[in-house]
Each structure stands twice: as C-alpha cells, then as structure tokens.
Amino acid sequence: MSKYSEKLRDPRWQKKRLKVLERDYWTCQECGDKTTTLHVHHRKYIKGRNPWEYDDDVLITLCETCHEKIRSKKEEIPTPRLDRTIASIEKKITVLVGLKILYSKVIQIKKAGDEVPVKLTRDIVAVLTRLLPMDTYCEENADSFLHAAKELTKGEGYE
C-alpha cells in the first residue's frame, strides 16, 4: 500500500477521520459550513508518516471549498477560531438550561401525584432526540427553546 489515495481507504484512517469529524461537530472549522462535503485536512505533513499516525490536533475538518483553497496555497491553517467555539458552547448551555427547566417541571408534577401532560413529554423527547446532533439543534433553536421552556413554567418558580 504505497499510493496516498489507497492509504485513505485504510480502516485506521477511516476511524481517525470519523473521530476528527465528530470532534469538529461535522462542521468546516474555517467557514462553518455543515452542508457540503467535508474533508479531514492535515495541517502539516511529515515525510514517511501514514495519514492515521498524526496526532488529532494536527487534523482539522474543512469543507471541500476551504480544503481546496488551503491545498492550492499549500499553507498551514490556524487552530479553529475561539470565538466560534465559545458561541457554540454558549448555545449548548442555553439548550441545557431549557432542559433543566422542563425537567424541574416534570419533577414538580410527579411530586404532586399528577400525570405529566403528553405535550410536555413530547416536547422533552423532541429536544432529547435533537440533542444527539446537538450542535445543529443548538445553532438553530437554542433561544426559542429556552423561551418556550420559560413560558411553560412561567410563575412557578423554575425560571
């Protein structure tokens, strides 16, 4: 196995590639694109090293367009932008705060011996299933979810 393209089909590279894509939330770390084909790019190359033998911090997820720009310039790219990482974390926290509010409401209902309303149960299940790809859900719905959770529990001391 000597051709680079053959090495990219190796299971060791495929496993490493998936790990990096998941770490980067299936998002281009240069432009934030989540909809086009993604590549795992080596920020630097070491002669004689196989693609899967690099440390994870040398690998970065790029969309096809950004990957081609980087490859054509043959330049190293910086680590992911800190501001984008912080914004992503803030949105996830917002969703988790909303979930905590809903969970508190469920506990209150159960302690009172009442049945949890079907709509509340459906809302919680919908959020939890969307949390599996949490980055996408948080990017699009964090604020509206928190608002809905607060409205649901308004005046009940769970804000």
C-alpha positions in Angstrom: 0.0 0.0 0.0 2.0 2.9 -1.2 -0.3 5.4 -3.0 -1.7 8.0 -0.8 -5.2 7.5 -2.1 -5.0 3.9 -1.1 -3.9 4.8 2.4 -7.0 7.0 2.8 -9.1 3.8 2.3 -7.3 2.1 5.2 -9.6 1.4 8.2 -7.2 3.0 10.5 -7.5 6.3 8.6 -11.3 5.9 8.3 -11.6 5.5 12.1 -9.3 8.5 12.7 -11.2 10.6 10.1 -14.6 9.9 11.8 -13.1 10.8 15.2 -12.0 14.2 13.9 -15.3 14.9 12.1 -17.2 14.1 15.3 -14.8 16.3 17.4 -15.4 19.2 15.0 -19.2 18.6 15.1 -19.3 17.8 11.3 -18.5 21.5 10.6 -15.9 23.2 8.5 -13.6 24.8 11.0 -12.7 27.6 8.6 -16.1 28.8 7.3 -18.7 27.0 9.5 -20.3 25.1 6.6 -22.2 22.0 7.6 -24.0 21.2 4.3 -21.3 20.3 1.8 -18.8 17.5 1.5 -16.3 17.6 4.4 -12.6 16.6 4.4 -10.2 16.0 7.2 -7.1 18.0 6.4 -3.6 17.5 7.8 -2.2 20.9 8.8 1.3 19.7 8.2 2.9 16.6 6.7 5.8 14.6 7.8 7.6 12.5 5.2 7.1 8.8 5.6 4.2 9.1 8.1 0.9 7.4 7.3 -2.3 9.6 7.4 -3.6 7.9 10.6 -0.3 8.3 12.5 -0.8 12.0 13.2 -1.9 13.5 16.5 -5.5 14.7 16.4 -4.5 18.3 16.9 -2.8 18.3 13.5 -6.1 17.3 11.8 -8.9 19.7 11.0 -12.3 19.4 9.3 -12.7 21.5 6.2 -15.5 21.8 3.6 -14.5 21.0 0.0 -14.1 24.7 -0.9 -11.9 25.6 2.0 -9.9 22.5 1.6 -9.2 23.3 -2.0 -8.2 26.9 -1.1 -5.8 25.6 1.6 -4.3 22.9 -0.7 -3.8 25.3 -3.6 -2.0 27.8 -1.3 -0.1 25.0 0.4 -0.2 26.8 3.7 -0.8 25.7 7.2 -4.1 26.9 8.8 -4.5 28.0 12.3 -6.4 26.2 15.0 -10.2 26.7 15.0 -11.4 30.2 15.8 -12.0 30.6 19.5 -15.0 32.9 19.1 -16.9 30.3 17.0 -16.1 27.6 19.7 -17.3 29.9 22.5 -20.6 30.7 20.6 -21.3 27.1 20.1 -20.7 26.3 23.8 -23.0 29.1 24.8 -25.8 27.8 22.6 -25.5 24.3 24.1 -25.6 25.8 27.6 -28.8 27.7 26.7 -30.5 24.5 25.5 -29.3 22.6 28.6 -30.8 25.4 30.8 -34.1 25.0 29.0 -34.0 21.2 29.5 -33.3 21.7 33.2 -36.4 24.0 33.5 -38.5 21.3 31.8 -37.1 18.6 33.9 -37.9 20.6 37.1 -41.5 20.9 35.8 -41.8 17.2 35.4 -40.4 16.6 39.0 -42.9 19.1 40.4 -45.8 17.4 38.6 -44.7 13.9 39.7 -44.3 15.1 43.3 -47.9 16.4 43.2 -49.0 12.9 42.2 -50.3 14.2 38.8 -49.7 12.8 35.4 -47.2 14.5 33.2 -49.0 16.2 30.3 -48.5 14.4 27.0 -47.4 17.7 25.3 -44.7 18.3 27.9 -43.4 14.7 27.5 -43.4 15.1 23.7 -41.5 18.4 24.0 -38.8 16.9 26.2 -38.5 13.8 23.9 -38.3 16.1 20.8 -35.5 18.1 22.4 -33.6 15.0 23.6 -33.7 13.4 20.2 -32.5 16.6 18.6 -29.6 16.8 21.1 -28.0 13.8 19.5 -26.7 16.1 16.8 -26.6 18.8 19.5 -24.5 21.3 17.5 -27.1 21.7 14.7 -30.0 21.9 17.1 -28.4 24.4 19.3 -27.3 26.6 16.4 -30.8 26.9 15.1 -33.1 26.6 18.2 -31.3 27.5 21.4 -33.1 30.8 22.2 -36.5 29.7 21.1 -36.3 26.5 23.1 -35.3 28.4 26.3 -38.1 30.9 25.7 -40.6 28.1 25.3 -39.4 26.3 28.5 -39.7 29.6 30.5 -43.2 30.2 29.1 -44.3 26.7 30.0 -43.2 27.1 33.6 -43.9 30.9 34.0 -44.8 31.9 37.5 -43.9 28.5 39.0 -40.5 29.4 40.4 -38.5 27.5 37.8 -37.1 30.3 35.8 
